[in-house]
Amino acid sequence: MENAIFMTKGREVKYDTMLGLICILDLSSNMLSKEIPDELASLGSIQTLNLSNSLLTGRIPSKIGDMGSLELLDLFVNQLFGEISPSISNLTFLNYLNLSYNNLIGPILKSTQLQSFDLSSYPGNKLCKCSLEECCNTNEAMPPVGDEKHIGDEKHREGHSLEDGGFYLSLGLGFALGFWIVLGSLLSNTPWSNALCRFQNRNVKKLYAIIVEHY
């Protein structure tokens, strides 16, 4: 792409000499929509491309691997779908990648640079870290890459719930057993038994008086 025309402040401005010198392109949080233009891949001098926090749709451009100088690619929180473009593996200088929270599917192919990135680059998608054949042949739903920690936390919470349930059950049984042991010992003691009977009789009389008064 040798030139580009932009609309700014109601005026049409043509850029035809400086595009090849751009090193950083940060258009994040601008609510950009529609697809990423394929022509963007012709900006071979770009080292940082940040299109995060927008409404971009469509697929990752198939020629994105032509951006040979790219060191940072951030597509965090968009609506991109489809499989990761295999050409990304051609970005030999790429040291930061964030594709999280899109609608990407399919494998993160083995024997490519994509495998070298931390799992935090991929959560919020339906990707699997395996070969294409393994992902296509498996009949079991594979957990999205980057969600292993979340799944582990869920299992941890479930374990705690079971432990807490057992604790409260034991506490209730212990209380009931202790209550009846104490009550039984009191009833077996004649003075205490008489006192409990008098206490119960007084409460019954009070309850009877309240019922008569109101009804």
C-alpha positions as CSV (number, residue, x, y, z in Angstrom):
1,M,0.0,0.0,0.0
2,E,1.8,3.1,-1.3
3,N,-0.8,5.7,-0.3
4,A,-3.9,6.0,1.7
5,I,-6.8,8.5,1.9
6,F,-8.2,9.5,5.3
7,M,-11.2,11.7,6.2
8,T,-10.3,14.1,9.1
9,K,-12.3,17.1,10.2
10,G,-14.4,17.0,7.1
11,R,-11.4,17.0,4.8
12,E,-10.0,14.3,2.6
13,V,-6.2,13.9,3.3
14,K,-4.0,11.8,1.1
15,Y,-0.8,10.2,2.6
16,D,1.5,8.9,-0.1
17,T,5.1,9.3,1.2
18,M,5.2,8.4,4.9
19,L,3.3,5.1,5.2
20,G,6.3,3.0,4.5
21,L,8.1,4.6,7.5
22,I,5.4,3.8,10.1
23,C,6.7,1.6,12.9
24,I,3.9,1.7,15.4
25,L,0.2,1.6,14.6
26,D,-2.0,1.8,17.7
27,L,-5.7,2.0,17.0
28,S,-6.9,0.3,20.2
29,S,-10.1,1.2,21.9
30,N,-11.5,3.1,18.9
31,M,-14.5,0.8,18.4
32,L,-13.3,-0.1,14.9
33,S,-15.7,-2.4,13.1
34,K,-15.8,-4.6,10.0
35,E,-12.9,-6.7,8.8
36,I,-9.2,-6.0,9.1
37,P,-8.2,-4.9,5.5
38,D,-5.8,-7.2,3.7
39,E,-3.8,-4.2,2.5
40,L,-2.6,-3.7,6.1
41,A,-0.2,-6.5,5.6
42,S,1.7,-4.5,3.0
43,L,3.0,-2.2,5.7
44,G,6.1,-4.2,6.1
45,S,7.9,-1.7,8.4
46,I,5.3,-1.9,11.2
47,Q,6.8,-3.4,14.4
48,T,3.8,-2.8,16.7
49,L,0.2,-3.4,15.6
50,N,-2.4,-2.8,18.3
51,L,-6.1,-3.2,17.3
52,S,-7.4,-4.3,20.7
53,N,-10.7,-3.4,22.4
54,S,-12.8,-2.8,19.2
55,L,-15.5,-4.5,17.2
56,L,-13.4,-6.0,14.4
57,T,-15.0,-9.1,12.7
58,G,-14.0,-11.5,10.0
59,R,-10.8,-13.5,9.9
60,I,-7.2,-12.6,10.7
61,P,-5.8,-11.6,7.3
62,S,-4.2,-14.5,5.5
63,K,-1.2,-12.3,4.5
64,I,-0.4,-11.1,8.0
65,G,2.7,-13.1,7.8
66,D,4.1,-10.7,5.2
67,M,4.6,-8.1,8.0
68,G,8.1,-9.4,8.5
69,S,9.1,-6.7,11.0
70,L,6.2,-7.2,13.4
71,E,7.2,-7.7,17.0
72,L,3.9,-7.0,18.8
73,L,0.4,-8.1,17.6
74,D,-2.5,-7.3,19.9
75,L,-6.0,-8.2,18.8
76,F,-7.4,-8.6,22.3
77,V,-11.2,-8.3,22.7
78,N,-12.7,-8.2,19.2
79,Q,-15.1,-10.4,17.3
80,L,-12.7,-12.2,15.0
81,F,-13.6,-15.7,14.1
82,G,-12.2,-18.7,12.2
83,E,-8.8,-20.4,12.6
84,I,-5.6,-18.6,13.3
85,S,-3.9,-17.7,10.1
86,P,-1.0,-20.1,9.6
87,S,1.1,-17.2,8.1
88,I,1.5,-15.8,11.7
89,S,4.2,-18.5,12.1
90,N,6.2,-16.6,9.5
91,L,6.6,-13.6,11.9
92,T,10.0,-14.6,13.2
93,F,10.5,-11.3,15.2
94,L,7.1,-11.6,16.9
95,N,7.7,-11.7,20.7
96,Y,4.2,-10.6,22.0
97,L,0.9,-12.0,20.8
98,N,-2.5,-11.4,22.3
99,L,-5.5,-13.1,20.5
100,S,-7.6,-13.5,23.7
101,Y,-11.4,-13.0,23.8
102,N,-12.4,-13.4,20.2
103,N,-14.3,-16.2,18.6
104,L,-11.3,-18.1,17.2
105,I,-11.5,-21.9,16.8
106,G,-9.2,-24.8,15.8
107,P,-5.7,-25.9,16.7
108,I,-2.7,-23.9,17.7
109,L,-0.5,-25.9,15.3
110,K,2.5,-27.7,16.6
111,S,6.0,-27.0,15.3
112,T,5.1,-23.4,14.8
113,Q,6.1,-20.2,16.6
114,L,2.5,-20.1,18.0
115,Q,3.4,-22.9,20.4
116,S,6.1,-20.8,22.0
117,F,3.7,-18.2,23.4
118,D,2.3,-18.3,26.9
119,L,-1.3,-19.6,27.3
120,S,-2.4,-16.1,28.4
121,S,-2.2,-15.2,24.6
122,Y,-5.2,-17.3,23.8
123,P,-8.0,-17.5,26.5
124,G,-11.6,-16.7,25.6
125,N,-11.5,-18.6,22.3
126,K,-12.2,-22.2,21.4
127,L,-8.7,-23.2,20.5
128,C,-6.9,-26.4,21.3
129,K,-3.1,-26.8,21.7
130,C,-2.7,-29.9,19.5
131,S,-2.2,-31.0,15.9
132,L,-4.9,-30.4,13.3
133,E,-5.5,-34.1,13.0
134,E,-5.9,-34.6,16.8
135,C,-8.4,-31.7,17.1
136,C,-10.5,-32.9,14.2
137,N,-10.6,-36.6,15.2
138,T,-11.3,-36.2,18.9
139,N,-14.9,-36.7,20.0
140,E,-14.5,-35.0,23.3
141,A,-14.9,-31.3,23.8
142,M,-11.5,-29.9,24.6
143,P,-11.2,-27.1,27.1
144,P,-10.3,-23.8,25.6
145,V,-6.6,-23.0,25.8
146,G,-5.9,-20.6,28.6
147,D,-8.8,-21.8,30.7
148,E,-7.0,-24.6,32.5
149,K,-6.4,-22.3,35.5
150,H,-10.1,-21.5,35.6
151,I,-11.0,-25.2,35.4
152,G,-8.6,-25.9,38.2
153,D,-10.1,-23.2,40.3
154,E,-13.5,-24.7,39.8
155,K,-12.3,-28.1,40.9
156,H,-10.7,-26.5,43.9
157,R,-13.9,-24.7,44.8
158,E,-15.9,-28.0,44.4
159,G,-13.4,-29.7,46.7
160,H,-13.8,-27.0,49.3
161,S,-17.6,-27.2,49.0
162,L,-17.5,-30.9,49.7
163,E,-15.2,-30.3,52.7
164,D,-17.4,-27.5,54.0
165,G,-20.6,-29.7,53.6
166,G,-18.9,-32.5,55.6
167,F,-17.8,-30.1,58.2
168,Y,-21.3,-28.6,58.8
169,L,-22.9,-32.1,58.7
170,S,-20.4,-33.3,61.4
171,L,-21.1,-30.1,63.4
172,G,-24.8,-30.6,63.3
173,L,-24.6,-34.3,64.3
174,G,-22.2,-33.4,67.1
175,F,-24.5,-30.7,68.4
176,A,-27.5,-33.0,68.4
177,L,-25.7,-35.8,70.1
178,G,-24.2,-33.5,72.7
179,F,-27.7,-31.9,73.3
180,W,-29.3,-35.3,74.0
181,I,-26.5,-36.5,76.2
182,V,-26.8,-33.3,78.4
183,L,-30.6,-33.5,78.4
184,G,-30.5,-37.2,79.2
185,S,-28.2,-36.6,82.1
186,L,-30.4,-33.9,83.4
187,L,-33.5,-36.0,83.2
188,S,-31.8,-38.9,85.0
189,N,-31.0,-36.5,87.9
190,T,-34.2,-36.2,90.0
191,P,-33.8,-32.5,91.2
192,W,-32.9,-31.4,87.7
193,S,-35.7,-33.5,86.2
194,N,-38.2,-31.8,88.6
195,A,-36.9,-28.4,87.7
196,L,-37.2,-29.1,84.0
197,C,-40.8,-30.3,84.5
198,R,-41.7,-27.1,86.4
199,F,-40.1,-25.0,83.8
200,Q,-42.0,-26.8,81.0
201,N,-45.3,-26.5,82.9
202,R,-44.8,-22.7,83.4
203,N,-44.2,-22.3,79.7
204,V,-47.3,-24.4,78.8
205,K,-49.4,-22.2,81.1
206,K,-48.1,-19.0,79.6
207,L,-48.7,-20.2,76.1
208,Y,-52.3,-21.3,77.1
209,A,-53.0,-17.9,78.6
210,I,-51.8,-16.1,75.4
211,I,-54.0,-18.3,73.3
212,V,-57.1,-17.7,75.5
213,E,-56.4,-13.9,75.5
214,H,-56.2,-13.6,71.8
215,Y,-58.9,-16.1,70.8
